[in-house]
Amino acid sequence: MALKVAVQMDHIANINIAGDSTFALMLEAQARGHTLFHYTPDRMAMRDGAVFATVEPLAVKDEAGAHFSLGEKRRVALDEMDVVLMRQDPPFDMAYVTATHLLERIHPKTLVVNDPAHVRNAPEKIFVTEFPELMPPTLISRDLSEIKAFRAEFGDVVMKPLYGNGGAAVFRLTADDLNFGSLYDLFATTFREPWVIQRFLPAVKHGDKRIILVDGEAAGAVNRVPSEGDLRSNMVRGGAARPTDLTDRELEICARIGPSLKKMGLIFVGIDVIDGNLTEINVTSPTGLRAIKRLGGPDIAAQIWDKIEEKRAPA
């Protein structure tokens, strides 16, 4: 069953194909005979309730520097597509939220992965707080007295933007760090939203595990180890990918959150776990597929397309 697949993403010319999960999904779709179309979110429009995009036919090749070719642009109604992959990176701002509203107009007639309404309603650093028993102690606030009280209780903490991604602006503050006041002022002037403060987990030096769930089921994982002298394990920040297996605790976490993910139509989800503590549930554009496969793990892109094709199959 050949499908028409539109990929809503940051421009394909700018991606790093070695680690890009969207590219893995596109390669797999093409190998299955699906027809790919590329567009960036700024090419969307809604007129009289109908949603359109200016798309380009897309062919991909696993060759750095020559990884894509685009055909002639044309305007299409997105409800003519079988599938839309919503894969642009955060920031999760009002432009992102608006894109979810537009895509909600075509879903589920056109299957949007992930369900746009639930992407909108599940920002990764807030959605995760629905499972506090799985998390380290966590505060979401911009109130100075709340943050001071949290630091006094837990000592070493991590501060990060509520809607950030890729490890940007993540700071560790020790109990006696004299930079706290300046960092508070910087955050207060830079971010209008509250930010996240969590108890620091020393075991992060051994890795921050990215676990992929497909339609609520654990599919595979990679351990991301921070580079020397850096707190952050994100691979875009120099973290090293290492093969790993899931512990009993990690399987317990997946079993606990999986039913909610499935019910919400979140087919492709990446969670972050440090020393048995769930820290984020990534539903916008999770990464890790290529690293997991490269390290001898399962081909999760194939599992995702199996699930999409199952959902698109005629009743």
Buried (B, 14 or more C-beta within 10 A) or exposed (E): EEBBBBBBBBEBEEBEBEBBBBBBBBBBBBEBEBBBBBBBBEBBEEEEEEBBBBBBBBBBEEEEEEBBEBEEEEEBEBBEBBBBBBBBBBEBEEEBBBBBEBBBBBBEEBBBBBBBBBBBBBBBBBBBEEBEEBBBEBBBBBEEEBBEEBBEEBEBBBBBBBBBBBBBBBBBBEEEBEEBEEBBEEBEEEBEBBBBBBBBBEEBEBBBBBBBBBBBBBBBBBBBBBEEEEBBBBBBBBBEBBBBEBBEBBEEBBEEBBEBBBEBBBBBBBBBBBBBBBBBBBBBBBBBBBBBBEBEBBBBBBBBBBBBBEBBEEE
